[in-house]
Amino acid sequence: MLHSWQPKFPDRPSNRYLNTNETVWQPMTVTPREEFVPPEHFEDAFKNIAVPIGDGQTISQPQIVYMMTMALWDLENTRILEIGTGSGYQTAVLSLVSRSSNIITVERIPRLATEAQSRLNQLGYRNIQVKNATDQLGWPDGAPYDRIMVTAGAPDIPTPLVDQLAVGGLMVLPAGPIGKQEMIRVHKTIYGLETENLGACAFVPLIGRDAWPPEFD
């Protein structure tokens, strides 16, 4: 029997994007986070903490998953690109929140990509395509995207991802020096980019062209 993760924040989060929104909250409570972590971290799946999944990667803490999903606002009937599939937990949440949307998620570590696709299929998520990353950020073949979520920290807002974002679209990503990242929401308009700082965060580095070089892995 699956035990879905139950959101438990000791204190009410102060960030306005964390005000309880059932559109995001309810899908998170029924997404079995324990299915997305290694067996030895089963108990950690029910805690509001990041959990290692191997190869130097982690599954984000639920509070961050909630904040990033909320930052993309209305996800229904949108085309979504996720950079950094990991174990597929954030992808699964996006799938439930967006309902009929088409989600492309890109992962640069082949083992994680293969396992994530198998796991998502077994759990019944049908609107997700897991792609093995190339040396170019994102997945240009599927562009433009209405929403882009980046789950690794970039030095700055990557131009290739901006190019893949539709006019009127939103992107959320951690950006800045390693150890001093900020969560940024980007709105692409016909006049350029509007950005908003959602607060400090800590993510593994985004590796690739127009991001951090391999030595930062």
N, C-alpha and C positions, 0 to 999 in steps of 0.2 A: 504493500500500500504506500502511495506517495504522500509525503508530508509537505504541503506547500509552505513556503516561507511566510511567516506572519510578521508584518512590519511592526517593529518595536523601537521607537526612538525615546530614550530616557528623558530628553527635553524637547519641547516643540522647536523645530528648526527655525532659525531667524530669517533665513533666505526666503524671499517672497515666492520663489519658484517651488518651495516645498510645502506651501499650503495644500492641505489634502484635496486632491482632485480624484474623484472616483474613476474617471476615465483611465487614469494611469494606475491608481492605487489598487483597484480591484484586480486587474490583470496580473499585477505583481504578486498578490496574495495567492493566486492559483497557479503561478508558474513554479514548478518544483525545483527550486534552486539546488537541492541536494543531488539532482541528476546531472548537474553541470560542474561538480567539483570532484576531485579524486576521492576514492573510498576512505582514505585515511583522514580526510578533512570533512567527513559527513556531518559531524556535530557543528563544525564551523559554518555550515551552510545556513544555519538558523540564527546566526549572529550578524550584526550590522558591521561587518569587517570585510576587508579584501582577503581573498583566499588564493594561494599559489596553485597554478595548474600545470607547472612544469615549463621547461625551456625559458625560464626567467620571466614568465608572464603570470598575470593574476586575473581573477574575476573581481570586478569592482564591487565595493560595498554597496548594499541596496540603496542607501541614501543617495549615492552618486548616480546610480542607475535611474532612480526616480527623478533627480534633478535634471539630468541630461534629457530624459524623455519629455519631461514637462517643458523644457526650454524650446523644444521643437513645435510646441503648440499642437494645433489640429493635425493629426496624422492620417485621418481617414481619406481613402482614395488618393493617396499621394505615392509618388515613386521615391523610394528611399534607398540611399547608399550608406552602408556602414563600413568604416575602415577599422579593422582589428576585430575579427570574429571571436578570437579566444576560444572559450569552450561553448559559446553560443547562447549564454544566458541573456545578455542584453538584447541579442537578436530575437530571442523568443518573446521577450517583453514587447519589443517593437511589433512583432507579428500580431500579438493579441490586441495591442492598442490600435494598430492601423487597420485591423480586420482584413479587408480585401486588397490592401496595397501590395504591390510587388516590391520585395526587398532583395537587394543584392548586397552581400556582405563579403569583404575581401580579407584574407588572412595570409600573411607571408610565411608562416611556419607550416609546412605541408602536413605534419602529424596533426596539428590542431585543426586544420581545415578539414581533413578527412574525418576525424572523429566528430567534429561539430556537425558536419552534414549528416553523418550516420545517426547521431544522437537526435538531431532535430527531426529527421524522418521518422525515427522510431517513436518519438513523442507526438507525432501527428501534425507538425507544422508544415504546411504545404505551399506557403507563399514566399519561401526563402530559397535563394540560390547562393551557395557558398562558392567563391572563386579563389583560386590560388593567385596571390599577388604577383605582379610583374615588377620590373624596376621602375615603373611609372606609378605614381600615387593614384589611387582610386580605380575606377573601371570606366574609361571613356566610352567604350562601346555601348554602354547603357544610358549615357547622358542624353539630355539633361535630367537632373534629379530635383525633385521638389524639396527634399530634406536630405541633409548629409550629417552623419554623426561620426566623429573621430574619437576612438577610445584609446589613443596613445598621444603623448605630448609632442607637439611640433615646435620648432624654434620660433615660427611665426605662422601667419595664415598662409597656407601653401597655395600659390597661384594656380597649379593644375586642378585643385579641388574647387576653387572659385570658378574656373572655366567650366567645370562639370555641373555647377549649380544653376538651376533655372532662374531667370529674372523673377523676383518675387519670392524666391525660395529662402530657406533658413538652413544654416549650418551651425553646429555646436562642437567645440573642440577645446582641449587644453593646449595652451600655447605659452611660450616663454622659456627662459633658461631652465635647465634641469634642476629641480629642487626649488624653483621659484615660479611655478606655473600658475596661470590664471585660466579659469573657464571662460571662454569667449563665445558669445552668440553673434552670428553674422547674418545680416539681412542683405540680400543682393537686390538692388533697385536699378531702375534704368539710369540713375544718376551716379551709381557707384555702390560702395559698401557702407552699411551702417553697422557698427559694432557695439556690443555691450558687455561689460565685465561682470560676470556672475559670482566671482569670488575665487579665493585661492584653492588649489588642488594639487595632487601629486599623482602622476601617471608614469608608466614606463615610457621610454622615448619612442617616437615614431621614426622608424628606420626606412631610408629610401631616398631616391632622388628628390630634391626640393624639401628634404627633411633632415634628420640627423644621419651622419655617415655610419657605416657598419661598426666602426670602433666604439661607438656609444652603446652598442647592443649589450 
